[in-house]
């Protein structure tokens, strides 16, 4: 997995507190599970979102997540990801991250760079501590 940055460089120093991780977040063998766990271990509040979930255990869309979201991390197919990016922009989310293999998809990356300050991969980019309140 390589590090992905915006044209202005990584912005993980923006300190997003509440993240939505979108992907197969309930499957411990999938990267989405690892991303959510790492963010939680670093003190972030994480809303797990899985378009594949039928049990009701987690939200199936960003629209179903209550409250404010500061950043979204997408680990889903680019075809689904394009709609998630649009939903994130509609919610006013300013920061996004994507799993590197999906950044090769033109429609996906076009929206990613147009709509968001891009975050680096949270599995390999050091997360700064959150500022004290």
Number of C-alpha atoms within 10 A of each C-alpha: 9 12 15 19 17 14 9 8 12 17 15 20 12 15 15 18 18 19 23 25 28 27 27 21 25 18 11 11 10 13 17 25 19 17 24 27 18 16 20 16 10 15 13 19 17 20 22 25 28 23 17 14 16 10 8 8 11 18 21 19 19 22 14 10 15 9 8 13 22 19 25 28 26 25 25 21 14 22 12 14 22 20 14 21 24 15 15 24 17 11 14 15 20 16 23 25 23 26 23 15 12 17 16 10 13 11 13 21 18 12 16 23 14 9 19 20 23 26 24 25 23 20 18 11 14 12 20 11 11 14 7 4 3
